[in-house]
Amino acid sequence: MVFSIEVFIEALKIIAAVAVYFVWVVRYDNIKKEFSDYKLPEMFRDLVGILKISFTVMLQFDDNNLIIIGSLGIVILMLGAVGTHIQVKSPLKLMIPALTMLSIGLIILLYTLGQV
C-alpha cells in the first residue's frame, strides 16, 4: 500500500468539515451550554460558529489561497479555544477536540504553504 500525502490532506479537510458541522449544527445545544458555562457572550459564540463553518468550507476548494485562509483561520480559532480551556482550567480530556482540530489545521496549512 502506497501512502499518499495528498489523499491524507484531503481526508483531513473532510474530517474538519464533518467535525465542525457535527459540533456546530447537530450538537449546537451543547455549544450553547459550553459558551454559557465559560461566560462567553452569545454574539461571540455565533461569530465563532460562522467563522468555523466558513473556514472549513474554504478548505474544500482547489484554490490554495482559500485553503491557506481557511486553515489559518482554524488554527487561530483553535489557539483561542485551547487558551480558553487553559484559562478556565478545563481537564485535558475536554481540550482534546480543540487540540486535534488545531493539529489538523496546522497540517493542512503547512502542507498548502509548501505547495505555493
C-alpha positions as CSV (number, residue, x, y, z in Angstrom):
1,M,0.0,0.0,0.0
2,V,1.4,3.4,-1.0
3,F,0.9,6.3,1.3
4,S,-0.2,9.5,-0.5
5,I,0.1,12.7,1.4
6,E,-2.4,14.3,-1.0
7,V,-5.1,11.8,0.0
8,F,-4.2,12.2,3.7
9,I,-4.6,16.0,3.4
10,E,-8.0,15.7,1.5
11,A,-9.2,13.3,4.3
12,L,-8.2,15.8,6.9
13,K,-10.1,18.6,5.1
14,I,-13.2,16.3,5.0
15,I,-12.8,15.3,8.7
16,A,-12.5,19.0,9.7
17,A,-15.7,19.9,7.8
18,V,-17.7,17.0,9.2
19,A,-16.5,17.6,12.7
20,V,-17.4,21.3,12.6
21,Y,-20.8,20.5,11.1
22,F,-21.5,17.9,13.7
23,V,-20.4,20.1,16.7
24,W,-21.9,23.4,15.5
25,V,-25.1,22.2,13.8
26,V,-26.1,18.7,15.2
27,R,-24.9,19.4,18.7
28,Y,-25.5,23.1,18.8
29,D,-27.3,22.9,22.2
30,N,-24.0,21.6,23.7
31,I,-22.1,24.5,22.2
32,K,-24.6,27.0,23.7
33,K,-24.2,25.4,27.2
34,E,-20.4,25.3,26.9
35,F,-20.2,29.0,25.9
36,S,-22.6,29.9,28.7
37,D,-20.6,27.9,31.2
38,Y,-17.5,29.8,30.2
39,K,-19.4,33.1,30.5
40,L,-18.8,34.0,26.8
41,P,-21.4,36.2,25.1
42,E,-23.9,34.7,22.7
43,M,-22.8,37.1,19.9
44,F,-19.3,35.8,20.3
45,R,-20.5,32.2,20.1
46,D,-22.4,32.9,16.9
47,L,-19.4,34.7,15.4
48,V,-17.1,31.8,16.2
49,G,-19.6,29.3,14.7
50,I,-19.9,31.3,11.5
51,L,-16.2,31.6,11.2
52,K,-15.5,27.9,11.9
53,I,-18.1,26.8,9.3
54,S,-16.8,29.3,6.8
55,F,-13.1,28.3,7.3
56,T,-13.9,24.6,6.9
57,V,-15.9,25.3,3.7
58,M,-12.8,27.2,2.4
59,L,-10.8,24.0,2.8
60,Q,-12.9,22.2,0.3
61,F,-11.9,24.4,-2.7
62,D,-8.9,23.8,-5.0
63,D,-7.7,27.4,-4.6
64,N,-4.5,27.3,-2.4
65,N,-5.2,30.9,-1.2
66,L,-8.6,29.9,0.1
67,I,-7.2,26.8,1.8
68,I,-4.5,28.9,3.4
69,I,-7.0,31.4,4.7
70,G,-9.3,28.6,5.9
71,S,-6.6,26.6,7.7
72,L,-5.0,29.7,9.2
73,G,-8.4,30.7,10.5
74,I,-9.0,27.3,12.1
75,V,-5.5,27.5,13.7
76,I,-6.2,30.9,15.2
77,L,-9.7,29.9,16.5
78,M,-8.3,26.7,18.0
79,L,-5.5,28.5,19.7
80,G,-8.2,30.7,21.2
81,A,-10.2,27.6,22.2
82,V,-7.1,26.0,23.8
83,G,-6.3,29.2,25.6
84,T,-9.8,29.5,26.9
85,H,-9.7,25.9,28.2
86,I,-6.4,26.6,29.9
87,Q,-7.8,29.8,31.4
88,V,-10.9,28.1,32.9
89,K,-8.7,25.1,34.0
90,S,-10.6,22.5,31.9
91,P,-9.4,19.0,32.3
92,L,-7.2,17.8,29.4
93,K,-9.9,15.4,28.1
94,L,-12.0,18.5,27.3
95,M,-9.1,20.1,25.4
96,I,-8.5,17.1,23.1
97,P,-11.0,18.2,20.4
98,A,-9.6,21.7,20.2
99,L,-6.0,20.3,20.2
100,T,-7.0,17.8,17.5
101,M,-8.6,20.5,15.3
102,L,-5.6,22.7,15.9
103,S,-3.3,19.9,14.7
104,I,-5.5,19.3,11.6
105,G,-5.4,23.0,10.7
106,L,-1.7,23.2,11.2
107,I,-1.0,20.1,9.0
108,I,-3.3,21.5,6.2
109,L,-1.7,24.9,6.5
110,L,1.9,23.7,6.4
111,Y,1.2,21.3,3.5
112,T,-0.6,24.0,1.5
113,L,2.1,26.6,2.1
114,G,4.6,24.1,0.8
115,Q,2.6,23.9,-2.4
116,V,2.6,27.6,-3.2
